[in-house]
Amino acid sequence: MDKINWITNKITSSDVLAYRVNGFKSLGRKIVFTNGVFDILHHGHLDYLAKAASLGNYLVVGLNSDASVKRLKGDERPLNHEQDRAFQLASLMFVDAVCIFEEDTPKNLIELVKPDVLAKGGDYTIETIVGADFVQALGGQVEVIPFVNGYSTTSLIERIKKL
């Protein structure tokens, strides 16, 4: 398989994702789930995703659709189309699957995947993470990964506007 197909095969529908995850679980692999917009990939995102991946064997990234991002962040976002954001995430060696979701939260996707570990960034607490109660009820872990100071998409956009 060439490298482009290897990357695009990581971008998957929820049905195919459920099938893949179940297969890896049957082999005893630890599934990690995280989600976000990932509009402009930066150092903070890469650090966060690598740390999330280190919590298990198979990292699933739920990606907010363009429509979802607009509802959550306003009409000027996202800057990058969902397929471009998905391709960038899938290009990372430590990301195993990317699934775009239309809802404002990844609740349905989390319930489909039933991850062993649910990871979110440092701007969350376990109490504010969507799906935390579900994952914990299944015996899974919820991890808050600290931010790398000085990196955010919003601050990056503001710096670019000033140029």
C-alpha positions as CSV (number, residue, x, y, z in Angstrom):
1,M,0.0,0.0,0.0
2,D,1.4,3.4,-0.9
3,K,1.7,6.1,1.8
4,I,-1.2,8.2,0.6
5,N,-3.6,5.2,0.7
6,W,-2.1,4.3,4.1
7,I,-3.1,7.8,5.4
8,T,-6.5,8.0,3.8
9,N,-7.4,4.5,5.1
10,K,-7.1,5.9,8.6
11,I,-10.0,8.3,7.9
12,T,-13.0,6.2,8.4
13,S,-16.8,6.1,9.0
14,S,-18.2,5.3,12.4
15,D,-19.3,1.8,11.1
16,V,-15.9,0.9,9.9
17,L,-14.3,2.4,13.0
18,A,-16.5,0.2,15.3
19,Y,-15.5,-2.9,13.3
20,R,-11.7,-2.0,13.5
21,V,-11.9,-1.1,17.2
22,N,-13.7,-4.4,18.1
23,G,-11.0,-6.3,16.2
24,F,-8.2,-4.6,18.1
25,K,-10.0,-5.1,21.4
26,S,-10.3,-8.8,20.7
27,L,-6.5,-8.9,20.4
28,G,-6.2,-7.2,23.8
29,R,-5.2,-3.8,22.5
30,K,-5.9,-0.7,24.7
31,I,-8.1,1.8,22.8
32,V,-7.6,5.5,23.4
33,F,-10.1,8.1,22.2
34,T,-9.8,11.9,22.0
35,N,-11.5,14.5,20.0
36,G,-11.4,18.1,18.9
37,V,-11.4,20.6,16.0
38,F,-7.7,20.6,15.2
39,D,-8.1,23.6,12.9
40,I,-4.5,24.6,12.6
41,L,-2.2,21.9,13.8
42,H,0.5,23.3,16.1
43,H,3.1,22.1,18.7
44,G,0.5,22.0,21.4
45,H,-1.8,19.6,19.4
46,L,1.1,17.4,18.4
47,D,2.3,17.1,22.0
48,Y,-1.2,16.4,23.2
49,L,-1.9,13.7,20.6
50,A,1.5,12.0,21.1
51,K,0.8,11.8,24.9
52,A,-2.7,10.6,24.3
53,A,-1.3,7.8,22.0
54,S,1.1,6.8,24.7
55,L,-1.8,5.8,27.0
56,G,-2.7,2.8,24.9
57,N,-2.1,0.9,21.6
58,Y,-4.6,2.4,19.2
59,L,-5.5,6.1,19.1
60,V,-8.9,7.2,17.7
61,V,-9.4,10.9,17.0
62,G,-13.0,12.2,16.7
63,L,-12.9,15.2,14.5
64,N,-15.7,17.9,14.6
65,S,-17.3,18.4,11.2
66,D,-17.2,21.8,9.6
67,A,-20.9,22.3,10.5
68,S,-20.2,21.4,14.1
69,V,-17.2,23.8,14.3
70,K,-19.3,26.6,13.0
71,R,-22.0,26.0,15.6
72,L,-19.4,25.9,18.4
73,K,-16.9,28.6,17.3
74,G,-18.8,30.9,14.9
75,D,-19.0,31.4,11.2
76,E,-15.4,32.3,10.7
77,R,-14.2,28.8,11.7
78,P,-13.0,26.4,10.8
79,L,-10.2,27.8,8.6
80,N,-9.4,24.4,7.2
81,H,-12.0,22.0,5.7
82,E,-12.8,18.9,7.6
83,Q,-11.2,16.6,5.0
84,D,-8.0,18.6,5.1
85,R,-8.0,18.5,8.9
86,A,-8.7,14.8,8.9
87,F,-5.9,14.2,6.4
88,Q,-3.4,16.1,8.5
89,L,-4.3,14.1,11.6
90,A,-4.2,10.8,9.7
91,S,-0.7,11.7,8.5
92,L,0.6,11.6,12.0
93,M,2.3,8.3,12.8
94,F,0.8,8.1,16.3
95,V,-2.8,8.5,15.1
96,D,-4.5,5.2,14.1
97,A,-8.0,6.4,13.1
98,V,-9.8,9.6,12.4
99,C,-13.6,9.8,12.4
100,I,-15.5,13.0,11.6
101,F,-18.7,13.5,13.7
102,E,-21.5,15.9,13.0
103,E,-22.9,16.4,16.5
104,D,-21.6,19.2,18.8
105,T,-20.2,16.6,21.2
106,P,-18.5,13.2,20.6
107,K,-20.9,11.4,23.0
108,N,-22.3,9.1,20.3
109,L,-18.9,8.3,18.9
110,I,-17.5,7.6,22.4
111,E,-20.4,5.2,23.1
112,L,-19.7,3.4,19.8
113,V,-16.0,3.1,20.4
114,K,-16.2,2.3,24.2
115,P,-12.5,3.3,24.7
116,D,-10.4,2.0,27.4
117,V,-9.0,5.5,27.9
118,L,-10.7,8.9,27.2
119,A,-8.2,11.7,26.9
120,K,-8.8,15.5,26.7
121,G,-6.6,18.6,27.0
122,G,-5.8,20.6,30.0
123,D,-8.6,23.1,29.6
124,Y,-11.0,20.3,30.8
125,T,-11.6,18.6,34.2
126,I,-12.8,15.1,34.4
127,E,-16.2,16.5,35.4
128,T,-16.5,18.5,32.2
129,I,-15.4,15.9,29.7
130,V,-18.2,14.6,27.6
131,G,-18.4,10.8,28.0
132,A,-16.2,10.6,31.1
133,D,-19.0,9.0,33.1
134,F,-19.7,6.5,30.4
135,V,-16.1,5.4,30.1
136,Q,-15.6,5.2,33.8
137,A,-18.8,3.1,34.2
138,L,-17.3,0.6,31.8
139,G,-14.1,0.5,33.9
140,G,-12.1,2.7,31.7
141,Q,-9.8,5.7,32.5
142,V,-10.2,9.4,31.9
143,E,-7.0,11.4,31.5
144,V,-6.5,15.1,31.3
145,I,-3.3,15.9,29.4
146,P,-1.7,19.2,30.4
147,F,-1.4,22.0,27.8
148,V,1.9,23.1,26.5
149,N,1.9,26.8,27.5
150,G,1.8,29.4,24.7
151,Y,0.0,27.3,22.1
152,S,-3.6,27.6,21.0
153,T,-5.3,27.9,17.6
154,T,-7.1,31.1,18.7
155,S,-3.9,32.8,19.8
156,L,-2.2,31.7,16.6
157,I,-5.0,33.2,14.5
158,E,-4.8,36.5,16.4
159,R,-1.0,36.6,15.8
160,I,-1.5,36.1,12.1
161,K,-4.2,38.8,11.9
162,K,-1.7,41.3,13.4
163,L,0.9,40.6,10.6
